[in-house]
């Protein structure tokens, strides 16, 4: 299969798995002509969040704000942070992030860089955000709460939000969606989910998507294995009604 130069490559939630990221990028072998985009959640849960942030920052790669970066910023940029907010972040993987820094002190330049991260990127035919968006609201009325945290309301959308853009997201591990097996990408109405759960013991797959050539690159951080496959072979379509039904059951 021949590949096109000047690729656009999107990388899902890394969650501190620096070594896995290095293995993935070695397989992708990006050139200076390629555009690399990270969907956020560089940090937490995995062992080397500091290394991941430093690498993405130093290489000037485009990166979005994820909910885990937002949690970190809420702790380290505000005064009088409630104890429950700190505990919630530590419980959600923040302790691993602290441990990845010398003396468990988050570097100020990293905090300042994280504060600059956008909540979405419009690439023309592709629209990137960490979690998704509220299908009932125009873009101008949405906030980081939607872009970083939303789940089922977005995944159950019945028709594409954009008529001419594919939304690519991370945040929700794909195998938690109905009918999706570990390592597979999830496709809905106008959106594609590529967080394949790098940190999760049921998966371990970290995904990089070559949009230009419609190729999926994956490394399993636990097994140290690599695979590359055509996008069409690595995606499972999601039926919105199944997500809607699940939401209704949870509310009952």
Long-range contacts (C-beta under 8 A, 24 or more apart in sequence): 1-213, 1-215, 1-230, 3-210, 3-212, 3-213, 3-215, 4-212, 4-213, 5-31, 5-33, 6-33, 6-34, 6-35, 6-212, 7-33, 7-34, 7-35, 7-210, 7-211, 7-212, 7-213, 8-34, 8-35, 8-37, 8-123, 8-126, 8-210, 8-211, 8-212, 9-34, 9-35, 9-36, 9-37, 9-208, 9-209, 9-210, 9-211, 9-212, 10-37, 10-38, 10-39, 10-126, 10-128, 10-168, 10-194, 10-208, 10-209, 10-211, 11-36, 11-37, 11-38, 11-39, 11-206, 11-207, 11-208, 11-209, 12-39, 12-170, 12-194, 12-195, 12-196, 12-198, 12-206, 12-207, 12-208, 12-209, 13-39, 13-40, 13-41, 13-42, 13-66, 13-170, 13-171, 13-195, 13-198, 14-38, 14-41, 14-42, 14-46, 14-52, 14-198, 14-206, 15-41, 15-42, 15-43, 15-44, 15-45, 15-46, 15-49, 15-68, 15-93, 15-198, 15-199, 16-42, 16-43, 16-44, 16-45, 16-46, 16-47, 16-48, 16-49, 16-52, 16-93, 16-96, 16-97, 16-100, 16-199, 17-46, 17-47, 17-48, 17-52, 17-198, 17-199, 17-206, 17-221, 18-46, 18-47, 18-48, 18-51, 18-52, 18-55, 19-48, 19-221, 20-198, 20-206, 20-219, 20-220, 20-221, 21-52, 21-55, 21-206, 23-219, 23-224, 23-226, 24-206, 24-208, 24-217, 24-218, 24-219, 24-226, 25-208, 27-208, 27-217, 27-219, 27-226, 27-228, 28-208, 28-210, 28-217, 35-62, 36-61, 36-62, 37-61, 37-62, 37-63, 37-64, 37-121, 37-128, 38-62, 38-63, 38-64, 39-64, 39-66, 39-128, 39-129, 39-130, 39-168, 39-169, 39-170, 39-171, 39-194, 39-195, 40-64, 40-65, 40-66, 40-67, 40-68, 40-69, 40-117, 40-130, 40-148, 40-170, 40-171, 41-66, 41-67, 41-68, 41-69, 41-130, 41-170, 41-171, 41-195, 42-66, 42-68, 42-69, 43-68, 43-69, 43-72, 43-93, 43-97, 44-68, 44-71, 44-72, 44-89, 44-92, 44-93, 44-94, 44-96, 44-97, 45-92, 45-93, 45-96, 45-199, 46-93, 46-96, 46-198, 46-199, 46-221, 47-96, 47-99, 47-100, 48-100, 49-96, 49-97, 49-100, 49-101, 50-97, 50-100, 50-101, 50-107, 50-110, 51-100, 53-110, 53-113, 53-114, 54-110, 57-109, 57-110, 57-113, 62-121, 63-117, 64-117, 64-118, 64-119, 64-120, 64-121, 64-128, 64-129, 64-130, 65-114, 65-117, 65-118, 65-119, 65-130, 65-144, 65-147, 65-148, 66-130, 66-131, 66-148, 66-170, 66-171, 67-130, 67-131, 67-148, 67-149, 67-171, 68-92, 68-93, 68-94, 69-114, 69-117, 70-144, 70-148, 72-97, 72-106, 72-111, 72-114, 73-111, 73-114, 73-115, 76-106, 76-111, 77-111, 77-115, 93-199, 119-143, 119-144, 119-147, 119-148, 120-147, 122-165, 124-165, 125-164, 125-165, 125-166, 126-165, 126-166, 126-168, 126-211, 127-162, 127-165, 127-166, 127-167, 127-168, 128-167, 128-168, 128-169, 129-167, 129-169, 130-169, 130-170, 130-171, 131-169, 131-170, 131-171, 131-172, 132-167, 132-169, 132-171, 132-191, 133-161, 133-167, 135-161, 152-243, 152-244, 152-246, 152-247, 154-191, 155-186, 155-188, 155-191, 155-193, 155-238, 155-240, 155-243, 156-188, 156-240, 156-241, 156-243, 156-244, 156-247, 157-188, 157-189, 157-190, 157-191, 157-240, 158-189, 158-240, 159-189, 159-190, 160-189, 160-190, 160-191, 161-190, 161-191, 162-190, 165-190, 166-190, 166-191, 166-192, 167-191, 167-192, 168-192, 168-193, 168-194, 168-209, 168-211, 169-193, 169-194, 169-195, 170-194, 170-195, 171-195, 173-197, 173-200, 173-203, 174-236, 175-202, 175-203, 177-238, 177-243, 178-238, 178-239, 178-242, 178-243, 178-246, 179-236, 179-238, 179-239, 179-242, 180-236, 180-238, 181-236, 183-218, 183-220, 183-234, 184-234, 184-235, 184-236, 185-209, 185-216, 185-231, 185-234, 185-235, 185-236, 186-235, 186-236, 186-238, 187-235, 187-236, 187-237, 187-238, 188-237, 188-238, 188-240, 189-240, 192-235
